[in-house]
Amino acid sequence: MTWPEEFAPQAIRDVEEAVDWLVDNGGPGGPHVARRMALATVEAARRAVERPLTGHMRPELLPAPFRFWAVRGYP
């Protein structure tokens, strides 16, 4: 998969680890679910770049200006 250049190396590693986990533990549909999750994550990141104030703050996890956004369909 080609990652957007805005993705930090750690972000890429995090998503790739999630993809690997889904492939290994997601049953017969794992690879398909993993690919959809990766694509949904890239799309969410693109939306965040377009609208950086989207999402919600979690000061107990990270200080401003960091915001959190759930990737729909992948709790």
N, CA, C and O of each residue as an XYZ file, in Angstrom:
300
protein
N       0.850     -1.181      0.000
C       0.000      0.000      0.000
C       0.888      1.234      0.000
O       1.926      1.260      0.661
N       0.486      2.236     -0.730
C       1.209      3.501     -0.759
C       0.589      4.424      0.287
O      -0.616      4.674      0.271
N       1.419      4.922      1.186
C       0.946      5.785      2.266
C       1.103      7.241      1.873
O       2.066      7.595      1.192
N       0.167      8.100      2.289
C       0.302      9.534      2.022
C       1.594     10.062      2.649
O       1.999      9.608      3.719
N       2.225     11.001      1.994
C       3.493     11.522      2.518
C       3.320     12.238      3.848
O       4.293     12.421      4.580
N       2.084     12.649      4.175
C       1.834     13.313      5.456
C       1.889     12.339      6.638
O       2.005     12.769      7.786
N       1.807     11.038      6.370
C       1.832     10.042      7.445
C       3.226      9.981      8.050
O       4.221      9.827      7.342
N       3.280     10.102      9.355
C       4.549      9.941     10.064
C       4.942      8.459     10.032
O       4.076      7.586      9.970
N       6.237      8.181     10.075
C       6.677      6.773     10.071
C       6.012      5.941     11.167
O       5.661      4.786     10.927
N       5.831      6.501     12.356
C       5.185      5.743     13.433
C       3.728      5.466     13.101
O       3.217      4.395     13.429
N       3.049      6.411     12.456
C       1.660      6.187     12.062
C       1.571      5.033     11.068
O       0.675      4.194     11.162
N       2.482      4.996     10.137
C       2.501      3.902      9.159
C       2.731      2.573      9.868
O       2.051      1.588      9.578
N       3.678      2.539     10.791
C       3.938      1.296     11.537
C       2.707      0.863     12.333
O       2.381     -0.323     12.385
N       2.028      1.829     12.950
C       0.832      1.501     13.737
C      -0.255      0.881     12.865
O      -0.856     -0.127     13.234
N      -0.503      1.487     11.709
C      -1.542      0.955     10.819
C      -1.117     -0.400     10.275
O      -1.939     -1.312     10.183
N       0.148     -0.547      9.914
C       0.616     -1.837      9.405
C       0.518     -2.934     10.470
O       0.217     -4.083     10.147
N       0.768     -2.591     11.723
C       0.605     -3.572     12.799
C      -0.863     -3.980     12.941
O      -1.167     -5.155     13.147
N      -1.766     -3.009     12.830
C      -3.196     -3.318     12.905
C      -3.608     -4.197     11.725
O      -4.386     -5.136     11.891
N      -3.088     -3.894     10.541
C      -3.378     -4.706      9.355
C      -2.887     -6.129      9.576
O      -3.622     -7.085      9.328
N      -1.653     -6.277     10.041
C      -1.106     -7.619     10.288
C      -1.963     -8.378     11.295
O      -2.228     -9.566     11.112
N      -2.396     -7.703     12.352
C      -3.220     -8.354     13.367
C      -4.531     -8.825     12.759
O      -4.968     -9.948     13.012
N      -5.161     -7.972     11.957
C      -6.430     -8.358     11.335
C      -6.254     -9.529     10.374
O      -7.102    -10.419     10.317
N      -5.167     -9.530      9.626
C      -4.911    -10.643      8.709
C      -4.755    -11.943      9.505
O      -5.299    -12.980      9.125
N      -4.010    -11.878     10.605
C      -3.728    -13.078     11.403
C      -4.906    -13.523     12.258
O      -5.054    -14.718     12.515
N      -5.748    -12.597     12.705
C      -6.794    -12.914     13.684
C      -8.209    -12.650     13.198
O      -9.166    -12.868     13.940
N      -8.353    -12.194     11.988
C      -9.667    -11.799     11.491
C     -10.448    -12.891     10.805
O     -11.468    -12.621     10.171
N      -9.983    -14.130     10.921
C     -10.696    -15.233     10.295
C     -10.553    -15.200      8.788
O      -9.653    -14.545      8.262
N     -11.442    -15.909      8.081
C     -11.324    -16.013      6.622
C     -11.398    -14.659      5.903
O     -10.795    -14.477      4.845
N     -12.136    -13.723      6.482
C     -12.260    -12.412      5.849
C     -11.208    -11.424      6.308
O     -11.244    -10.258      5.914
N     -10.262    -11.871      7.144
C      -9.259    -10.985      7.723
C      -8.515    -10.110      6.738
O      -8.425     -8.900      6.946
N      -7.969    -10.691      5.653
C      -7.243     -9.850      4.693
C      -8.114     -8.769      4.063
O      -7.660     -7.647      3.842
N      -9.366     -9.113      3.777
C     -10.281     -8.126      3.180
C     -10.594     -7.015      4.188
O     -10.576     -5.832      3.846
N     -10.877     -7.406      5.423
C     -11.162     -6.426      6.477
C      -9.937     -5.542      6.711
O     -10.066     -4.331      6.886
N      -8.755     -6.146      6.714
C      -7.525     -5.391      6.943
C      -7.324     -4.334      5.868
O      -6.971     -3.195      6.174
N      -7.543     -4.697      4.626
C      -7.380     -3.730      3.527
C      -8.393     -2.601      3.647
O      -8.051     -1.433      3.463
N      -9.652     -2.950      3.959
C     -10.679     -1.906      4.117
C     -10.330     -0.968      5.263
O     -10.517      0.244      5.154
N      -9.823     -1.521      6.364
C      -9.446     -0.696      7.510
C      -8.301      0.252      7.129
O      -8.326      1.429      7.491
N      -7.313     -0.249      6.410
C      -6.194      0.599      5.997
C      -6.670      1.723      5.086
O      -6.257      2.871      5.251
N      -7.532      1.406      4.130
C      -8.065      2.437      3.229
C      -8.907      3.453      3.994
O      -8.830      4.650      3.722
N      -9.715      2.984      4.954
C     -10.524      3.899      5.755
C      -9.642      4.808      6.597
O      -9.973      5.975      6.806
N      -8.522      4.282      7.081
C      -7.594      5.091      7.873
C      -6.960      6.179      7.019
O      -6.842      7.322      7.459
N      -6.553      5.835      5.809
C      -5.970      6.834      4.904
C      -7.007      7.911      4.582
O      -6.685      9.099      4.572
N      -8.240      7.502      4.322
C      -9.292      8.482      4.015
C      -9.547      9.392      5.208
O      -9.719     10.599      5.034
N      -9.575      8.840      6.411
C      -9.768      9.654      7.615
C      -8.626     10.648      7.776
O      -8.848     11.797      8.160
N      -7.409     10.212      7.485
C      -6.256     11.116      7.586
C      -6.356     12.244      6.560
O      -6.019     13.389      6.860
N      -6.808     11.929      5.380
C      -6.978     12.980      4.352
C      -8.018     14.005      4.785
O      -7.844     15.206      4.580
N      -9.102     13.519      5.384
C     -10.121     14.454      5.884
C      -9.552     15.318      7.000
O      -9.852     16.510      7.076
N      -8.739     14.735      7.860
C      -8.135     15.492      8.959
C      -7.186     16.559      8.424
O      -7.095     17.643      9.000
N      -6.483     16.273      7.341
C      -5.594     17.271      6.731
C      -6.429     18.423      6.175
O      -6.057     19.589      6.309
N      -7.558     18.088      5.549
C      -8.427     19.119      4.977
C      -9.109     19.958      6.055
O      -9.323     21.156      5.871
N      -9.448     19.331      7.172
C     -10.157     20.005      8.266
C      -9.472     19.666      9.589
O      -9.940     18.796     10.324
N      -8.381     20.339      9.891
C      -7.562     19.964     11.053
C      -8.239     20.141     12.413
O      -7.752     19.597     13.404
N      -9.332     20.876     12.493
C     -10.002     21.040     13.781
C     -11.088     19.992     14.001
O     -11.812     20.044     14.995
N     -11.203     19.036     13.067
C     -12.152     17.949     13.214
C     -11.628     16.987     14.278
O     -10.423     16.917     14.521
N     -12.517     16.266     14.892
C     -12.112     15.320     15.919
C     -12.292     15.927     17.293
O     -12.814     17.032     17.439
N     -11.857     15.199     18.284
C     -12.013     15.715     19.638
C     -10.691     15.622     20.386
O      -9.838     14.783     20.093
N     -10.554     16.498     21.344
C      -9.324     16.545     22.126
C      -9.416     15.535     23.261
O     -10.495     15.296     23.802
N      -8.287     14.946     23.618
C      -8.192     14.008     24.734
C      -6.991     14.423     25.576
O      -5.938     13.789     25.512
N      -7.145     15.491     26.369
C      -6.000     16.016     27.112
C      -5.388     15.011     28.080
O      -4.230     15.154     28.473
N      -6.164     13.986     28.470
C      -5.590     12.969     29.355
C      -4.598     12.067     28.598
O      -3.798     11.362     29.213
N      -4.662     12.098     27.264
C      -3.742     11.300     26.451
C      -2.642     12.138     25.815
O      -1.464     11.787     25.888
N      -3.030     13.242     25.194
C      -2.073     14.136     24.539
C      -2.571     15.580     24.660
O      -3.776     15.827     24.628
N      -1.650     16.523     24.798
C      -2.053     17.921     24.911
C      -2.472     18.488     23.549
O      -2.228     17.883     22.506
N      -3.105     19.659     23.587
C      -3.411     20.373     22.348
C      -2.096     20.593     21.613
O      -1.068     20.805     22.256
N      -2.102     20.552     20.335
C      -3.210     20.599     19.388
C      -3.678     19.224     18.902
O      -4.441     19.150     17.939
N      -3.241     18.135     19.543
C      -3.595     16.809     19.064
C      -5.086     16.540     19.241
O      -5.687     16.892     20.256
N      -5.664     15.901     18.217
C      -7.077     15.548     18.225
C      -7.229     14.089     17.832
O      -6.359     13.516     17.177
N      -8.332     13.501     18.235
C      -8.592     12.098     17.971
C      -9.833     11.956     17.099
O     -10.789     12.724     17.209
N      -9.787     10.961     16.237
C     -10.883     10.718     15.324
C     -10.965      9.203     15.132
O      -9.989      8.574     14.722
N     -12.109      8.627     15.421
C     -12.301      7.186     15.229
C     -12.500      6.906     13.741
O     -13.175      7.659     13.039
N     -11.910      5.828     13.280
C     -12.124      5.375     11.913
C     -13.403      4.554     11.934
O     -13.450      3.490     12.553
N     -14.428      5.036     11.269
C     -15.751      4.406     11.314
C     -15.699      2.946     10.873
O     -15.023      2.575      9.913
N     -16.442      2.144     11.618
C     -16.544      0.734     11.298
C     -15.440     -0.120     11.900
O     -15.444     -1.341     11.745
N     -14.487      0.519     12.592
C     -13.350     -0.208     13.159
C     -13.098      0.289     14.572
O     -12.186      1.081     14.805
N     -13.925     -0.187     15.532
C     -13.791      0.321     16.901
C     -12.442     -0.037     17.529
O     -12.181      0.321     18.678
